[in-house]
């Protein structure tokens, strides 16, 4: 299925913190083959999206540190479709820039935004769901594809539905709530009235840009001026001048939460085997193999091997050309790379981001 007027944006950023030391600021997870194949997450995203829109209508928004990696991994992507941010300003700036550039090239087009680092196993169901979201966008909704919650996760946003979620059924979102507390998330999941926000958005560019201008003119105005200069000789000079003035804010907070309060956000449920590969627990759960001895392993390098003896719940990620072995330890994660090794308790997997912040404060990351 190719939707001829659909334009797709792939925000490809990230600081490489939750999967450190495998993922780094200069080599984030979307450039790694965390798909069960030799294709990186970015390449798998491209493979999944091109049938829906064609490469000519697919844009990647990325940072200067990742632009070369994106171009190398996606040789079929037109050079003009890689939008390079001088530095990260969060998701609203990235998505707004892409929306404004698309609107300049194809006024009023329908655009969709999908992250570069998500894993989806049922591509046919994904395509069907996107097509329904496009229908909702053509009706004027700011659409988001919701995921059925499987647990009270505090790292995701939640969409309060106006009716029970059903395949292909578009409905209005009553409330768009980002990252609630555990107690609130538990109540949401138990109610059966909420879907996860997976940051999958579909809307008409003119509708989104109008909402942005009404709610966050401090973002909309410099982005509009940058877009007016895009594809011209003044592009780089204008970008360098104005980009630092764009506020750093997530699109959920800037547009989606307040728009939902006004009844302008719609959703359609997507059950297509989605994961955001958020930590090593998820990586091994989805892609790991049983190595015996109470352990599972996911090797990212051709020579990586793991041996677990007398353990329970051991996760080993050998990213280098080495053997990693454990003896008599349980419930630990071991990640081995060429220049750094991580050992942590499995119950602390979500704290790896905090560890990288401590290492950065101590100057240790600067040495890697």
N, C-alpha and C positions, 0 to 999 in steps of 0.2 A: 504494500500500500504506500503510494507516494502522494502526499497532499501538496499539490503544486504551489500553493501560496503560503505554505507553512515555512517559517524560518525558525531555526533552532539555535539556542545559545548554550554553550557549555562553559560555565565558570570553572576554571582550572587553577585553583590556588591552594593555599594551606601552608602551615608552618612545620609540618612533619613532626608533631609532638606526640600523638597518641600511639604511634607505631615506632617510636625511637627505640633502638638505633638503626632499625631497618630503613625507616623513612627519615629523611633530613629536610631541613629548610630548602636546600638547593636541589634535593632529589626526593620530592614528596611522594606519597603512596600512589597517586594516580599514574605515575610513571613506572610503577612496579607491576610485574605479572602476578597479581593476586586474584586470578580468575580461574585457576585450574588448568590454564593453557599457557602457551608462550606469549599470548597477547596481554599487554598491560591493561589496567583498568581504563585508561584513556582510550586505548585502541578498541577495547570492547565496547565502550560507550559510542565511539565513532561508528563501529560496525552495526550497532543497534539502531542508530539514529539516521544514518544515510538513506536507508530504504524509505524513511518517512518524509524526507525533505530534499534530498540530493546534496552533494558536497558544496555546490555553489551557494546554497542557502544555509549552510552551517557555519557558525562563528564560534571561536574559542577565545575567551577572555582570560588572559594569564599575565603573570608578572615578568619582569625583565630577566629574572634568574631562571625562568622555566621556558621562555620563548623558544630557545634553540632546541630543547628537548621535545617540545610540542611539535615543532616543524619536522624534526627528525623522525618522530614516531608516526606522524600523519602526513606523508608525502602527497597524498591525494587532496589535501585541503588547500584551497587557493591562498596565496600569501596574504592577500588583502583581507582575508577572513580571520586572521590572527590579530586580535586587538590586545595590545600590550600596555598594561598599566605601569606607570613609573614606580609605584609602590602600592601596597594593598590599602584599600579604604573600605573594606567589608563588602558584603554582598549587594547592598543597595546601589552603591556607585558602579560596581561591575555590571550588574544587570541593567541599570538605567543607561549606562553608556551604550551597551549593546542594543537596547530598545531604541535609543535615539538614532544610532547609526542605521539600524534596519529601517526605521521610519523615514529617514532621509533617502534611503535607497529604494524603498518600497512603501510609500505612505499607506498607513492603515492596515498593514499586514498582520496576520496572526503569528505570534512568536511563542515558543516554548523554551523553558530553561530547565536543564537537567545537569546535575553535578557530574564532574569527571571521574569521581572516585566511588561510585556506587556499583554494586553487583546485582544483576537481574538475570534470573534463570529462565523465565518463560517469556521469550521475546515476542511471540505471537499475541499473548494476552496483553503484554505491554503496548504493542501497536494498537490493539483494539481500544484500550483504555485511553491512549493519547487521542485517538480519533474522536472519542466521546467528549474529551476535554476541549478539543477544538470546537465541537458543536456548541458547548457552553460559552466559550470565548466569543464566538460569532454572535451569540445572544447578548453580549455585553458584560458578562461576568468576568471578574478576575478569578480564574480557575486554579485550583490546586488539586493534585492527585493525592488522596489520602490512603494511608496504609493501616490495615486492621491491627490494633495493638496486640502483642502477645505477652506483654509484661508491663508493670508500672515503671516506665523508663523516664528518668528526669532530664535526660539530655536531648529529648525531642520536644517539639511543639505539638499541641493537640487542637483538633478541629471539632467543635461541637456541632453535630449534625441536627437538622431540623426533622429528620425521620430516620428509621433504621436504614443503614447502608445496604445497598443492593447493587449487584453487578450492572454496569452501564447506566445506572440511574443518576442523573444530575440533580443535585439539591443545593439549597442555600446553606451556607455556614452561619450558625448563630453567634459563635464566638471563636476567635483565633487566639489561643493562649500559648505563649512560648515558655518552654522549660519550667514547668511547675515543680513544687516541692514533692517529695515522695508521697506524703499523705494525700495531697491533691491528685497526683498522678494515679495513685491506687484507687481513689474514688472515681476518677474518670474511667479507668479500665473496667471496674466492676459495674459501672452504670450501663455499659454497652452503647453509649451514645456518642462516643468520640473516636476519631481516627487520628493516627499520627500524621504530623506534617513532615514530609520527606523533602521539602524544598523543591518540589516539581511543580512548576508554574506554567500556565498557558493563558494568554490574553492577547487582545488586539493592542498594537503598540500605541495607538492614539488614546485608547482608554486608560492604559497604565500611565502614560506620560501625563495625562490630564490629572489623574489621581495624585501622582507624585508632585505636580506643580501646586495642587491645592493644599496638600498636607505637608510637604517639605520643600518649599521654594528654595531653601538654602542648598539643597541637593540639585533640584531641577534646573535652576538658572545656570550654574557653571557647566553642567552636563550638556545643556542645550547649546551653549556657545562652543563647547568642545566638538560636539557633533556637527555643528554648522561648518566647522573647519576641516572635518574628517574628509579624507580622500582629496585634499587640496594641498598646495605647497605650504599652507600655514598650519597644517595638522600638528607637527611636532612642537612648534613654538607655542601654539595655543594650549596644547596638552600640558607642556611643562609649566606654563604660566598659571593655569587655572586648577589643575588637578590637586595641588596641595590645599586648595580652599574648599574642596568637597568634604563635607562632614563624614566621619566614619560611623556608619550605622547599618544594621541588618535590614534587609527589605521587609522582613516580617514585622519589625517594630515600626519602620517608617511608613509602610503602606498597608500591609495585609491586616494587621490587628485593627486599626481604626476603620478601614474599609469594611471589614466584617461587621462591625457595630452598625454600619449604615446599610447592611444588607446587600453589599456589592460583591461579596466573595461567594463562589460556588465550589463544589467539590464533586468528584466522582471517585469511588473506591477503586484501588488498584491492588489486586492480589496476584502478583506475578513473580514471587520469589525474590523480594527486595532485601538488600542488606547494605548498610553504609560502611561495612568493614571497619568498624569503629575501634577495635582493639585486638590484641593477640588472641583473646578468648574466641572472638568471632572468626578470625582467620582460621584457626585450627578446627573450630567446630564445623565450618563450611568446607574447608579444603584439606584438613590434616588427614594423615593416615596413621593407623595404629602400628606402633613399632614394638609392641609387647612390653612386658615389665611394668605396665601401668602408665604408659606414656603415649603421647601422640606427637607427630612432627609434621612440619610443613617446610620443605627445603626450597629456598629461592635461588640457590646456586647449583650448578651442575654437579659439584663435588660434595655438597653438604650431606652429612650422614648423622644419624642419631641412634644412640643405644641407651635404653633406660632399664636399669636393674633394680628390683625390689623397691619400686616406687608406686605412687598412686596419684593420678591427676597431674602428671608432669607434662608440660608443654615445651617442646624444643623447636626453635627456629634456627637451623644452621644456614646462615646466609653466605658463609664463606666456603672455601674449598677444604673444609676440615671435618673431622669427626668430633661430635659433642656427645659426651656420655655422662650419665648421672648414676649414683649408687646410693640407695637407702634414703632418698629424699622424696617428699611428696608435696603436691599442691604448689608447685613452683613453675615459673616461666623462665626459660633460658633462651636468650637471643644472642647469637654469635655473629659478628660482622668483622670485617678486616681490621678495623681500628677501634672497636668498642664492643664491650660485652655487657649485657643486662641480665641480672638475676633478681627476680622479685616474686613475692607471693601472689598466687592467682587471685586472691581477694583484693589485691592492690592494682590490678591491671588498669583501672580507670585513673589511677594516680600517676601514671607514667608522664602525663602532661606536666604535673606539678614537679616531678623530678627534673624534667628538662628545664623548667624555669629556674630551679635551684642551680643546676649545672651552668646555665647561662649567666646567672648572677655571679658565680665563682669564676667565670671566664673559661670554663672547661670546654664548652662547645666551640669556642674560637680556635681551639687547638686541633679540632677534627677536620 
